[in-house]
Amino acid sequence: MKKFSDLTEREVLAVAIASEEEDGRIYMSFAENLAERYPQSARIFEQVGIGEICQIGERAIDIRGAGHVGRRTQSVTCPRLASAAGP
């Protein structure tokens, strides 16, 4: 395993994107587990999860297009990306 200081810029970006994806999955999992008993709290966790996933948006697509092998992210609609795409 490489030391962080030995990673290329592309590798650092891939680590950062993978971390954001994982954070998003964790928040979405919390939301799912809380939904029935604590729906308001679940909505908060869901919004944070969507925010984490949407933060990486196009950057993740660019990296994957260049051969990055990552886990699949749950499909979500990112309001900012959706509005940028137009009607």
N, C-alpha and C positions, 0 to 999 in steps of 0.2 A: 504494500500500500504506500502510495506517495505521501510525502508531507504536504500539508496545505501550501506551504511556501514554494513548493516545486510544481504546483499545478499551473497549466497554461490559463490564459484569460478565458478561453472557451470552456475549459474544465471547471473553472470557478463558477462561471455562469450556469453550467449544467448542474452543479451542486446546489446553487442558490435556487434554481427553478425546481429541482427535485424537493428541496426543503419546503418551498411554498406549496407545492402540490400535496405533500404529506400533511402539512398544517391544515390545509383545506379539508382533506379527507378526515382528519381527526375531529375538526369542528363539526363536520357534517355527521359523523358518527355520534358525537355527543347530542346533536339535535335530534337524530333519529331515536336515540335511547330516551330522551326526555319528552318527546312529542306527546305521548299519551297522558303522562302525569303532570307535566309542566309545559303546556303549549307556548306560553309567552316566552319562557326561557329558551325553549327549543327554537323559536323564530329568531331570537338573537344569535344563537350559535349558528343557525343556518345562514344568516346574513353575513356573519364573520367568515364562515367557510366559503361562501360564494365570493366574498371580497378577496380572500387569499387566492382562490383559484383564478379569479378574474385579473388579479394583479399581474400574473405572469402572461396571460392572454396570448398575444401574438409572438412574444419572445419564445414561449414553449413550442409553438408551431414552427418557428424558424429553426430552432435547435433540432427538433425531431426531423425536420425536412433535410437536415444536414447529416443524418445518420445517428442522432442521439436515440438510445434505446431506453425508454422509461416506462413506468407503469401507466396504465390508462386512468385518466381522471374522469370522475362521474360527470356526465353531461349536464351543464348548467348554462343558463342564459345570462350573459354578462351585459347589463344595461348599457354600459359605456361602449362596448364593442358593437352591440346591436345597433345603437343609434349612429355610430360611425359608418356602419355598412349601408345605411339608407334604407328606403322602403323597398 
